[in-house]
Amino acid sequence: MAKQPMLKFVQVERDMPTKRTAEDRKQDFNEIYAEFAAAKADEQASRCSQCGVPYCQNHCPLHNNIPDWLRMTATGRLEEAYAISQATNTFPEICGRICPQDRLCEGNCVIEQSGHGTVTIGAVEKYITDTAWENGWVQPIVPVEERAESIGIIGAGPGGLAAADMLRRAGFQITIYDRYDRAGGLLTYGIPGFKLEKDVVMRRNKLLEDSGVRFVMNCNVGVDLSFEEIRAQHDATIIATGVYKTRDLQGPGAGAAGIVRAIDYLTASNKASFGDEVAELLDGTLNAEGKNVVVIGGGDTAMDCVRTAIRQGAKSVKCLYRRDRANMPGSQREVQNAEEEGAQFVWLAAPKAFAGEPVSSVKVQQMRLGAPDASGRQSPEVIEGADFDEPAELVIKALGFEPEDLPKLWGTDGLEVTRWGTVKAKFGTGQTSLDDVYAVGDIVRGASLVVWAIRDGRDTAQAIIEKFNAKAAVAAE
């Protein structure tokens, strides 16, 4: 009788790749987790219960076929595991690193619910694709047949890149326009290297370039090139700009020097990791070195800022969040990593005012949780007379992102937006109010996860493929 390769969750305990010590990882921006060794990846994949209803797959926005590629890994069939993983996910090695698996696939693993500890899905996903790159299994796209139709994509973030990948596989001619000097969007300039090393993103960009995708960088649409000019050059256009407008602080002194946007702070740090000379780092404007730093916010962007400030050599780093730990939107795993590295969290606290020019301290008001709001979360309420001052020479606003006013920025009539300013697009296809113009990712959803942007990009690409196939079929009749 053949040996059962799976269902080993009873005999084998959950294990994660080795995590570098806090003291070690504070010294650089390298990823904090080591890679699984082959034997360990096989062992951890073998813990999968191969359940009849795979909740891990159901709770993945991409519906990745997780049980099958875990089985392939456990039985040493890694090239097949990669093929299965790549079939539904454009960037599995990126999702393996940055997806909040604790809230998605791993958090809904059946054996986790039974008390045996979830399968380490993200770490195995990362291992499979990193191994595929090492073995040369990841190759540039060679379409079966080239098509004449051209697609323009505005925005080189995960949504735009995912759409480009699928459309190029179908033979379309693709041009991507982006305001930055490197493609990747927040993957490149928003997420720090300790979560996602930049060569991982750059090799994906190069793969697309080698596949025939054309990149037009340093192109600010509406300034360097109009939206209508882009539309005129292509048979269809995809808007994948993301959301970059920062929610602002209120209160006296909120405009003082030394109070900066999270996106500016993280972009400067990430540019430096490429070896770029960044004036704002050199002059101290976006540099935490030797300063008391206060980060305001409780999401993953706030965690990125906190951990970046530690690596820059901040004197102290404190994160203010107006709710408690249980109600914060960011990953609990990231909070734990930040605490290990020396960050302090001040729960139930919100800024009231700012002193100094440049800023020298934050007046903080203590909060308590009151009645639930419309979303069901308890609303924070101010505790009167419980204010205190927190020293700060650098305050980083990480309060979330909102969409830019694209119709106004681009001088475009007819592009409908919602009351939140996001582009109104049809569910499942991304079709906007303009003919042959689509929208994907955060510019439609609002600030969301990378994996959802990938899902949107793939769905819209499929809709475009089907539309042009139908047109071709009618023309051939």
VOGU-3710 file (C-alpha; in Angstrom, 3 decimals, decimal comma):
1> makqpmlkfv> 0,000/0,000/0,000  1,370/3,434/-0,983  2,399/5,718/1,837  -0,039/8,572/2,493  1,831/11,804/1,622  -0,722/14,190/3,168  -2,877/14,589/6,329  0,168/14,765/8,596  -1,128/17,669/10,681  -1,552/15,387/13,713
11> qverdmptkr> 2,060/14,129/13,696  3,773/17,261/12,315  3,469/20,622/14,056  3,098/23,919/12,239  6,439/25,567/11,552  7,411/28,848/9,916  10,678/29,682/8,154  13,319/30,967/10,556  12,852/34,624/11,495  15,989/36,726/11,889
21> taedrkqdfn> 16,519/38,166/15,370  15,113/41,615/16,004  18,579/43,065/16,669  19,892/41,640/13,419  17,025/42,716/11,173  16,911/46,279/12,591  20,258/46,905/10,918  19,040/46,569/7,307  16,026/46,456/5,001  16,374/42,796/3,998
31> eiyaefaaak> 13,450/40,398/4,366  13,102/39,079/7,891  12,095/35,490/7,071  14,510/32,903/5,672  13,484/30,593/2,828  12,109/27,133/3,559  14,546/24,320/2,771  13,130/21,699/0,392  12,602/19,090/3,117  10,857/21,599/5,390
41> adeqasrcsq> 8,582/22,844/2,582  7,640/19,240/1,765  6,990/18,528/5,435  4,809/21,598/6,041  2,863/21,082/2,791  2,163/17,502/3,889  0,168/18,838/6,868  -2,686/19,822/4,508  -5,842/17,813/5,231  -6,979/17,914/1,549
51> cgvpycqnhc> -10,463/18,727/2,835  -13,505/18,356/0,600  -14,452/22,036/0,911  -11,156/23,976/0,879  -11,905/27,125/2,863  -8,366/28,343/2,194  -9,185/28,471/-1,525  -12,659/29,941/-0,964  -11,254/32,791/1,136  -8,481/33,651/-1,326
61> plhnnipdwl> -9,551/36,520/-3,622  -7,829/34,707/-6,514  -9,310/31,319/-5,550  -5,848/29,806/-5,791  -5,895/26,012/-5,997  -4,009/25,725/-2,722  -4,714/22,056/-1,827  -3,402/20,852/-5,200  -0,155/22,787/-5,123  0,424/21,774/-1,518
71> rmtatgrlee> 0,039/18,139/-2,567  2,452/18,620/-5,479  4,978/20,184/-3,088  4,623/17,397/-0,533  5,334/14,795/-3,233  8,308/16,654/-4,718  6,546/17,732/-7,936  7,534/21,383/-7,675  7,351/22,309/-11,341  3,745/21,136/-11,408
81> ayaisqatnt> 3,103/22,998/-8,152  4,393/26,183/-9,797  2,225/25,632/-12,899  -0,891/25,257/-10,724  0,018/28,297/-8,613  0,795/30,485/-11,658  -2,456/29,499/-13,375  -4,555/31,664/-11,031  -2,020/34,127/-9,614  0,149/36,459/-11,684
91> fpeicgricp> 2,596/37,096/-8,810  2,547/34,133/-6,379  5,973/34,893/-4,881  4,801/38,436/-4,071  1,504/37,301/-2,529  3,410/34,679/-0,546  5,407/37,503/1,025  2,869/40,283/1,591  -0,656/38,836/1,665  -2,269/38,890/5,131
101> qdrlcegncv> -2,593/35,096/5,145  -3,728/35,228/8,772  -6,909/36,979/7,561  -7,362/35,036/4,316  -6,213/31,504/3,438  -4,386/30,502/6,634  -6,959/32,131/8,883  -9,643/29,896/7,362  -7,647/26,645/7,214  -9,739/23,704/8,471
111> ieqsghgtvt> -6,982/22,277/10,650  -6,523/25,712/12,243  -10,177/25,565/13,285  -9,580/22,126/14,812  -6,693/23,392/16,936  -3,751/21,878/15,070  -2,262/25,110/13,702  -2,764/26,241/10,133  -0,705/25,084/7,176  1,985/27,703/6,422
121> igavekyitd> 0,470/28,438/3,010  2,200/31,762/2,342  5,697/30,473/3,078  5,184/27,418/0,841  3,766/29,628/-1,956  6,851/31,835/-1,777  9,137/28,775/-1,774  7,481/27,225/-4,856  7,891/30,313/-7,039  11,355/31,262/-5,799
131> tawengwvqp> 12,388/27,703/-6,692  10,766/28,116/-10,112  12,852/31,241/-10,754  16,036/29,490/-9,620  15,388/26,550/-11,951  14,481/28,633/-15,002  10,861/27,513/-15,105  9,655/31,137/-15,261  10,012/32,223/-18,880  8,973/35,328/-20,869
141> ivpveeraes> 5,548/35,194/-22,473  5,437/33,964/-26,060  1,851/34,310/-27,362  0,562/31,563/-29,625  -0,522/34,284/-32,019  0,096/38,050/-32,086  -2,957/40,290/-32,297  -3,226/43,730/-33,841  -5,285/45,218/-30,990  -3,458/47,548/-28,630
151> igiigagpgg> -4,259/48,087/-24,948  -3,047/51,103/-22,949  -2,737/50,687/-19,180  -2,385/53,731/-16,910  -0,596/52,645/-13,754  2,158/50,046/-13,284  0,965/48,726/-9,934  -0,218/45,154/-9,271  -3,598/45,607/-10,979  -2,133/47,073/-14,149
161> laaadmlrra> 0,723/44,559/-14,281  -1,640/41,607/-13,760  -3,863/42,805/-16,617  -0,788/43,325/-18,820  0,420/39,779/-18,151  -2,868/38,136/-19,111  -3,470/40,332/-22,147  0,055/39,770/-23,436  -0,429/36,003/-23,118  -3,452/36,428/-25,397
171> gfqitiydry> -1,300/38,260/-27,959  -2,417/41,865/-27,398  0,052/44,734/-27,813  0,482/46,367/-24,397  1,768/49,778/-23,328  1,903/50,751/-19,642  2,127/54,423/-18,561  3,277/55,326/-15,051  4,265/58,488/-13,177  7,258/56,880/-11,445
181> dragglltyg> 10,674/55,959/-12,832  10,258/52,256/-11,986  7,254/50,001/-12,469  5,540/48,232/-9,591  3,538/51,000/-7,905  3,268/50,390/-4,172  5,104/47,075/-4,607  8,168/49,123/-5,550  7,856/52,369/-3,612  5,236/51,731/-0,908
191> ipgfklekdv> 6,131/48,388/0,678  9,525/48,297/2,429  12,220/45,793/1,515  11,958/43,941/4,824  8,562/42,675/3,628  9,273/42,561/-0,111  12,825/42,842/-1,408  12,901/44,962/-4,526  14,703/42,521/-6,807  11,611/40,284/-6,501
201> vmrrnklled> 9,497/43,052/-8,083  12,139/44,136/-10,598  12,528/40,646/-12,062  8,752/40,517/-12,684  8,938/43,908/-14,418  11,817/42,677/-16,576  9,905/39,502/-17,419  7,020/41,589/-18,760  9,443/43,797/-20,691  11,110/40,700/-22,168
211> sgvrfvmncn> 7,620/39,485/-23,069  7,032/42,523/-25,270  5,211/44,847/-22,856  6,205/48,479/-23,473  6,717/50,739/-20,435  6,440/54,532/-20,633  7,834/55,740/-17,308  7,999/59,227/-15,737  4,716/59,916/-17,507  2,264/61,978/-15,494
221> vgvdlsfeei> -1,045/61,559/-17,280  -2,832/64,872/-17,611  0,498/66,733/-17,675  2,984/64,921/-19,923  0,327/63,146/-21,955  -3,413/63,645/-21,933  -5,878/60,882/-21,172  -7,545/61,426/-24,540  -4,197/61,082/-26,344  -3,693/57,711/-24,668
231> raqhdatiia> -7,216/56,597/-25,564  -6,659/57,605/-29,173  -3,557/55,409/-29,424  -5,214/52,211/-28,188  -8,211/49,994/-28,852  -8,948/49,864/-25,104  -7,619/51,615/-22,015  -7,347/50,395/-18,429  -7,150/52,833/-15,504  -5,052/51,264/-12,736
241> tgvyktrdlq> -3,709/54,324/-10,937  -4,314/53,210/-7,373  -5,130/55,745/-4,643  -2,398/58,082/-3,456  -4,169/61,047/-1,866  -3,467/60,979/1,882  -6,227/61,583/4,405  -5,245/64,684/6,330  -4,831/65,532/9,982  -6,983/68,106/11,710
251> gpgagaagiv> -6,276/70,315/14,682  -4,005/73,260/15,545  -0,479/72,987/14,139  -1,340/70,188/11,694  0,485/72,006/8,895  3,821/72,309/10,699  7,090/71,238/9,113  8,081/67,746/10,219  4,557/66,375/9,730  4,816/64,230/6,589
261> raidyltasn> 2,773/61,844/4,466  3,422/58,108/4,813  3,668/57,644/1,035  6,377/60,329/0,760  8,283/58,856/3,689  8,181/55,277/2,390  8,941/56,289/-1,195  12,065/58,167/-0,102  13,296/55,177/1,890  12,612/52,742/-0,941
271> kasfgdevae> 14,326/54,982/-3,495  17,391/54,989/-1,267  17,351/51,187/-1,259  17,872/51,328/-5,043  20,921/53,520/-4,505  19,141/56,719/-5,607  20,216/60,001/-4,046  17,185/61,342/-2,189  17,503/64,986/-1,139  14,805/64,705/1,549
281> lldgtlnaeg> 16,745/61,926/3,239  20,026/63,795/3,098  18,552/67,015/4,531  16,618/65,112/7,221  13,094/66,019/6,053  12,116/62,373/5,532  14,744/60,803/7,754  13,982/59,470/11,241  17,604/59,213/12,376  18,035/60,491/15,948
291> knvvvigggd> 14,441/61,726/16,191  11,444/60,980/18,367  8,979/59,633/15,784  5,212/59,426/16,103  3,258/57,462/13,495  -0,493/58,074/13,408  -2,661/55,210/12,160  -3,318/51,505/12,700  -3,109/49,891/9,266  -0,321/48,052/7,469
301> tamdcvrtai> 1,050/51,342/6,082  1,498/52,590/9,647  3,360/49,360/10,495  5,627/49,903/7,471  6,426/53,441/8,652  7,084/52,341/12,237  9,501/49,614/11,179  11,227/51,844/8,618  11,834/54,531/11,265  13,474/51,940/13,528
311> rqgaksvkcl> 15,840/50,940/10,720  16,706/54,573/10,037  17,939/54,906/13,617  15,106/56,809/15,301  15,586/57,770/18,950  12,099/56,455/19,760  9,148/55,241/17,697  5,554/55,360/18,920  2,392/54,512/17,032  -0,877/56,214/18,032
321> yrrdranmpg> -4,117/54,419/17,243  -7,543/55,598/18,345  -8,964/52,103/18,947  -7,496/49,143/20,822  -5,264/46,351/19,587  -8,151/43,981/18,852  -9,816/46,543/16,579  -6,853/47,711/14,543  -7,052/47,043/10,773  -3,385/46,128/10,352
331> sqrevqnaee> -1,914/42,635/10,499  -1,320/41,341/14,051  1,793/39,613/12,725  3,191/43,002/11,661  2,385/44,523/15,055  4,274/41,684/16,734  7,274/42,184/14,424  7,275/45,921/15,164  7,112/45,356/18,932  10,002/42,877/18,749
341> egaqfvwlaa> 12,040/45,540/16,967  11,381/48,152/19,648  8,303/50,085/18,566  5,794/51,195/21,192  2,049/51,248/20,568  -0,168/53,780/22,297  -3,668/52,351/22,037  -6,865/54,380/22,408  -5,005/57,589/21,573  -5,528/60,254/18,902
351> pkafagepvs> -3,750/63,514/18,047  -5,468/66,705/19,178  -2,900/69,376/18,297  0,747/69,871/17,359  3,262/72,231/18,967  6,330/73,809/17,419  7,514/74,925/13,966  8,990/72,553/13,002  6,925/70,163/15,104  8,314/69,328/18,552
361> svkvqqmrlg> 5,413/67,505/20,236  1,944/66,059/19,743  -0,899/66,743/22,161  -2,604/63,378/22,493  -6,156/62,827/23,708  -7,024/59,520/25,326  -10,023/57,629/23,969  -12,438/54,913/25,017  -14,614/52,647/22,876  -18,297/53,529/22,903
371> apdasgrqsp> -21,333/52,228/21,053  -20,907/50,401/17,725  -21,167/52,484/14,546  -22,910/51,494/11,275  -20,134/49,019/10,472  -20,519/47,272/13,823  -17,199/48,511/15,219  -17,187/50,402/18,507  -16,710/54,127/17,947  -13,848/55,846/19,759
381> eviegadfde> -14,901/58,613/22,170  -12,694/61,276/23,754  -12,012/61,054/27,501  -12,197/64,686/28,567  -9,289/66,030/30,605  -6,999/63,074/29,844  -4,674/64,779/27,331  -0,889/64,362/27,399  2,082/65,546/25,341  4,257/63,204/23,296
391> paelvikalg> 7,651/64,513/22,072  8,014/64,263/18,288  10,414/65,771/15,774  8,898/63,678/12,970  5,180/62,879/12,671  4,088/60,482/9,938  0,478/60,535/8,729  -0,645/56,969/7,944  -4,390/57,519/8,060  -5,204/55,785/4,778
401> fepedlpklw> -5,513/56,846/1,163  -8,256/58,404/-0,943  -8,632/58,631/-4,740  -7,432/61,647/-6,653  -10,075/63,533/-8,653  -9,228/61,893/-11,976  -11,910/63,598/-14,112  -10,573/66,982/-12,963  -6,880/66,029/-13,129  -7,253/64,581/-16,605
411> gtdglevtrw> -9,826/67,092/-17,906  -12,088/64,197/-18,848  -15,824/64,535/-19,342  -17,987/61,476/-18,940  -15,796/59,416/-16,591  -18,254/58,694/-13,791  -17,075/58,434/-10,190  -18,801/57,348/-6,998  -19,574/59,638/-4,065  -16,238/58,522/-2,580
421> gtvkakfgtg> -14,359/59,658/-5,688  -13,497/56,158/-6,900  -14,064/55,359/-10,579  -17,437/53,750/-11,163  -16,823/50,415/-12,884  -18,956/47,356/-13,627  -18,377/44,448/-11,272  -16,499/41,570/-12,896  -15,438/43,408/-16,059  -14,190/46,799/-14,879
431> qtslddvyav> -16,079/48,592/-17,688  -16,480/52,306/-16,919  -18,943/54,851/-18,274  -16,618/55,500/-21,244  -16,488/53,160/-24,234  -13,541/50,750/-24,146  -12,242/52,284/-20,892  -11,866/49,977/-17,897  -10,727/50,475/-14,306  -9,177/48,043/-11,814
441> gdivrgaslv> -7,796/47,885/-8,289  -7,830/50,565/-5,609  -9,082/53,317/-7,936  -12,328/51,295/-8,025  -12,326/49,616/-4,592  -10,641/52,282/-2,501  -7,475/51,342/-0,581  -7,400/47,562/-0,473  -5,098/44,541/-0,698  -2,601/43,789/-3,458
451> vwairdgrdt> -4,282/40,433/-4,042  -7,595/42,150/-4,834  -5,882/44,419/-7,366  -4,412/41,327/-9,046  -7,870/39,738/-9,102  -9,400/42,850/-10,696  -6,626/43,096/-13,283  -7,093/39,464/-14,304  -10,907/39,722/-14,432  -10,801/42,829/-16,600
461> aqaiiekfna> -8,176/41,325/-18,906  -10,436/38,296/-19,388  -13,407/40,575/-20,153  -11,358/42,459/-22,768  -10,167/39,209/-24,354  -13,743/37,935/-24,614  -14,985/41,231/-26,037  -12,373/41,388/-28,794  -12,777/37,686/-29,554  -16,502/38,284/-30,027
471> kaavaae> -15,757/41,268/-32,313  -13,346/39,130/-34,356  -15,931/36,347/-34,653  -18,584/38,775/-35,953  -16,100/40,284/-38,431  -15,218/36,808/-39,736  -18,837/35,887/-40,485
//
